[in-house]
């Protein structure tokens, strides 16, 4: 898999330009921003790293979490997602043209992972938080037709799409779901954790919804991932106000344990780290450093594939997958 398969460079750059315009319109008043402690370990021992679009990123000295601090109020973030021009562009111009490729490269493998992982103990009730177009649940339903699939999605447009596909939908943000405590065997959350204003409260709500022994599967960005570390403030994965939190395998495990979960897996199975770095160097003139420039110029395709395998297998991919179990 290549970055261009799931994220067209030109379209993504157009999207980021729109984000910058929306930020200038909707987050001009920084006096409303709120200071927070580290979202993983609650430490106040952090140091400034860089500013991007007027948002300050700091790094926790205790657990290594990178996060926006101070950050906009929760209601301002919700308004951005509901009303910004960039959000509409992301749905219509960015995601829809690559939706079927993402089905093949991302959503179907996720469904297959769950089917294999729970083959000896199939789950009965599955909820996908931030279900979007419902593609993941469609793929999982093909493998697990006997399970009850529920899309949890606050966007009116996404709710309509999921309903048209015949999916049961809770038209609500996770935090507002009522009457479902201890009902879910499995909750999934893909590429959502980095967006959250308060990740701790999000996990508390998930714990309430899961039955004793139920599972949470989430994917998010790893602050210690290869391409993020190399590119740092130039990384396109770091763009506020969407991506506020960059945990790492240790810090997200720490947070999950503090909220009553047992972490069974904290891996980085990403496949795009080197491709992202090489693409930024070759296509956008970003200098990754002398050694990585040499690798881009001289290394064989086989050597680059082996590099990516090493990155993924040793916990250094920027794509992180966590499987956690609710304590009984």
C-alpha positions in Angstrom: 0.0 0.0 0.0 1.2 3.5 -0.9 0.1 6.8 0.6 -1.3 7.9 -2.9 -3.7 4.9 -2.8 -5.7 6.2 0.1 -4.8 9.9 0.2 -4.3 11.8 -3.0 -1.5 14.3 -2.4 -3.0 17.2 -4.4 -6.4 16.8 -2.9 -5.0 16.5 0.6 -3.0 19.7 0.1 -6.2 21.5 -1.0 -7.9 20.3 2.1 -5.1 21.5 4.4 -5.3 25.0 2.7 -9.0 25.1 3.5 -8.3 24.1 7.1 -5.9 27.0 7.4 -8.6 29.4 6.1 -11.2 28.0 8.5 -8.8 28.3 11.4 -8.3 32.0 10.7 -12.1 32.5 10.6 -13.2 30.3 13.5 -10.3 30.3 16.0 -9.1 33.9 15.8 -9.8 34.6 19.4 -7.1 32.6 21.3 -8.3 34.1 24.7 -11.0 31.4 24.8 -8.4 28.6 24.6 -8.1 26.4 27.8 -4.9 25.1 29.4 -4.9 21.4 30.2 -2.7 18.8 31.9 -1.2 15.9 29.9 -4.2 13.9 28.5 -2.4 10.7 29.2 -0.7 10.9 32.6 -2.1 14.3 33.9 1.4 15.7 34.4 2.1 19.4 34.1 5.7 18.7 33.3 5.8 19.5 29.6 7.9 21.6 27.2 7.0 23.6 24.1 7.7 22.0 20.8 6.4 24.2 18.0 3.4 26.3 16.8 1.2 25.4 13.8 -1.6 27.5 12.5 -1.5 29.4 15.8 -1.9 26.3 17.9 0.9 25.4 20.4 2.1 21.8 20.7 3.9 20.6 23.9 5.6 17.4 24.8 5.0 15.7 28.1 8.4 15.0 29.7 6.9 12.2 31.8 5.1 10.0 29.2 6.1 11.4 25.8 2.6 12.5 24.7 2.5 15.4 22.2 -0.6 17.5 22.4 -2.1 20.9 21.8 -2.1 23.1 24.8 -3.9 25.4 25.4 -6.8 24.1 23.2 -10.1 25.5 21.9 -13.3 24.8 24.0 -15.2 21.7 23.2 -18.2 23.7 21.7 -15.8 25.5 19.3 -14.4 22.3 18.1 -17.9 20.9 17.5 -18.8 24.0 15.5 -15.7 23.6 13.4 -16.6 20.0 12.5 -20.2 20.9 11.8 -19.9 24.1 9.8 -16.4 24.5 8.3 -15.8 24.5 4.6 -12.9 22.1 5.0 -15.1 19.4 6.6 -17.5 19.5 3.6 -14.5 19.3 1.3 -13.0 16.3 3.2 -16.3 14.3 2.8 -17.1 15.2 -0.8 -13.7 15.7 -2.5 -11.2 13.9 -0.3 -12.9 10.8 1.1 -15.5 9.8 -1.5 -13.1 9.4 -4.4 -10.9 7.0 -2.4 -13.6 5.3 -0.4 -13.6 2.0 -2.3 -9.8 1.8 -2.2 -9.9 2.4 1.5 -12.5 -0.3 1.8 -10.0 -2.7 0.2 -6.8 -1.5 1.9 -8.0 -0.5 5.3 -11.6 -1.4 6.3 -11.7 -5.0 5.0 -8.4 -5.9 6.7 -9.7 -4.5 10.0 -12.8 -6.6 9.7 -10.7 -9.7 9.0 -8.5 -8.9 12.0 -11.5 -8.8 14.3 -13.0 -12.0 12.8 -9.7 -13.8 13.3 -9.0 -12.4 16.8 -12.5 -13.4 18.1 -12.9 -16.6 16.1 -13.1 -18.8 19.2 -15.4 -16.3 21.0 -17.6 -14.4 18.5 -19.0 -11.1 19.8 -22.7 -10.4 19.6 -23.1 -6.6 19.7 -20.6 -4.4 17.9 -20.6 -0.6 17.9 -18.4 1.5 15.6 -17.8 5.0 17.0 -17.7 7.7 14.4 -18.8 5.2 11.8 -18.7 7.7 8.9 -19.8 6.0 5.6 -20.4 2.7 7.5 -17.8 0.9 5.3 -16.2 -1.0 8.2 -19.5 -2.3 9.5 -20.5 -3.4 6.0 -17.3 -5.4 5.8 -17.6 -6.9 9.2 -21.3 -7.9 8.6 -20.1 -10.0 5.6 -17.8 -12.0 7.9 -20.1 -12.0 10.9 -23.7 -11.8 9.7 -25.0 -13.1 13.0 -23.7 -10.2 15.0 -25.6 -7.0 15.7 -23.9 -4.0 14.1 -24.5 -0.5 15.3 -23.1 2.7 13.8 -22.6 5.5 16.4 -22.4 8.7 14.3 -23.3 12.4 15.1 -23.1 13.8 11.6 -26.5 14.1 9.9 -25.1 13.4 6.5 -23.2 10.3 7.6 -26.2 9.1 9.5 -28.3 9.2 6.3 -25.6 7.3 4.4 -25.5 4.6 7.0 -29.2 4.3 7.1 -29.5 4.0 3.4 -27.1 1.0 3.7 -29.5 -0.7 6.1 -27.3 -0.2 9.2 -28.8 0.5 12.6 -27.6 4.0 13.6 -27.4 5.9 16.9 -27.5 9.5 15.6 -25.4 10.8 18.5 -22.0 11.6 19.7 -20.7 8.8 21.9 -20.8 11.0 25.0 -24.6 11.5 24.5 -25.5 7.8 24.1 -28.1 6.8 26.8 -29.6 3.5 27.8 -26.9 1.2 26.5 -24.7 0.6 29.6 -23.1 -2.9 29.7 -24.6 -3.8 26.3 -21.7 -3.9 23.9 -19.3 -6.8 23.4 -17.0 -4.8 21.2 -16.6 -1.0 20.5 -14.3 0.2 17.7 -12.8 3.7 17.3 -10.7 4.3 14.2 -8.7 7.5 13.7 -10.8 9.4 16.2 -8.7 9.4 19.4 -6.4 12.1 18.1 -9.3 14.5 17.6 -10.8 14.3 21.1 -11.0 17.2 23.4 -11.0 15.0 26.5 -9.8 11.4 25.7 -10.1 10.3 29.4 -13.9 11.1 29.5 -14.3 9.3 26.1 -12.8 6.1 27.6 -14.9 6.4 30.7 -18.1 6.4 28.5 -16.8 3.5 26.5 -16.2 1.5 29.7 -19.8 2.2 30.8 -21.2 0.9 27.5 -19.1 -2.3 27.4 -20.2 -5.4 29.2 -17.8 -6.8 31.7 -15.0 -8.4 29.7 -16.0 -6.5 26.6 -13.3 -5.1 24.2 -12.3 -1.8 22.7 -10.3 -1.7 19.5 -8.9 1.7 18.5 -6.4 3.1 16.1 -4.7 6.4 16.4 -1.5 8.3 15.7 1.8 7.5 17.5 3.9 10.5 18.5 6.9 8.3 18.4 6.2 7.0 14.9 8.9 7.2 12.2 7.4 9.7 9.8 6.1 12.0 12.6 9.5 12.0 14.3 11.4 12.7 11.1 9.0 15.4 9.8 7.8 16.8 13.2 6.2 20.2 12.7 6.3 19.6 8.9 4.2 16.4 9.2 0.8 16.5 7.6 -0.4 14.3 10.3 0.1 17.2 12.7 -2.6 19.7 11.7 -4.8 21.5 14.2 -7.5 21.8 15.2 -8.3 18.2 14.1 -5.3 16.4 15.6 -4.9 17.5 19.1 -3.5 14.4 20.8 -0.5 12.2 19.8 -0.1 9.4 22.3 2.4 6.6 22.1 2.1 2.9 22.9 3.2 3.4 26.5 1.2 6.6 27.2 -2.1 5.3 25.8 -1.7 2.1 27.7 -1.2 4.2 30.9 -4.4 6.1 30.2 -6.4 2.9 29.4 -5.2 1.2 32.6 -6.2 4.3 34.7 -9.7 4.0 33.2 -10.3 0.3 34.1 -9.0 -1.5 31.0 -6.4 -4.3 30.5 -4.3 -3.6 27.4 -3.9 -6.9 25.5 -2.2 -5.4 22.5 -0.4 -2.1 21.7 1.2 -2.5 18.3 2.2 -0.2 15.3 1.3 -2.2 12.2 1.6 0.8 9.8 2.7 0.4 6.3 3.2 4.0 5.1 5.9 5.6 7.3 8.8 5.4 4.8 6.5 6.2 1.8 5.3 9.4 3.6 8.8 10.6 4.4 10.1 9.8 0.9 7.0 11.5 -0.7 7.6 14.7 1.3 11.2 14.7 0.2 10.7 14.0 -3.5 7.5 15.8 -4.1 7.4 18.7 -1.6 11.1 19.5 -1.0 11.2 18.7 2.7 14.6 17.7 3.8 14.4 14.6 6.1 18.1 14.7 7.0 21.2 13.5 5.3 20.9 9.8 6.0 17.2 9.5 5.0 17.9 11.6 1.9 20.6 9.0 1.0 18.2 6.1 1.6 15.6 7.8 -0.7 18.2 8.2 -3.4 20.2 5.0 -3.1 18.3 2.3 -1.4 16.6 -0.5 -3.4 12.9 -1.1 -3.2 13.7 -4.3 -1.2 15.7 -2.4 1.3 12.9 0.2 1.7 10.4 -2.6 2.3 12.6 -4.1 4.9 13.0 -0.7 6.6 9.2 -0.3 6.8 8.8 -3.9 8.2 11.4 -3.1 10.9 9.6 0.2 11.7 6.3 -1.6 12.1 7.5 -4.6 14.0 9.5 -2.6 16.6 6.8 -0.1 17.7 7.9 2.9 15.6 5.1 3.3 13.0 3.0 6.3 13.3 -0.1 4.1 12.9 -1.0 2.5 16.3 -3.5 -0.2 17.0 -4.7 -0.9 20.6 -6.9 -3.8 21.8 -8.1 -3.4 25.4 -10.4 -5.3 27.6 -12.8 -3.9 30.2 -11.9 -5.3 33.6 -14.7 -7.3 35.2 
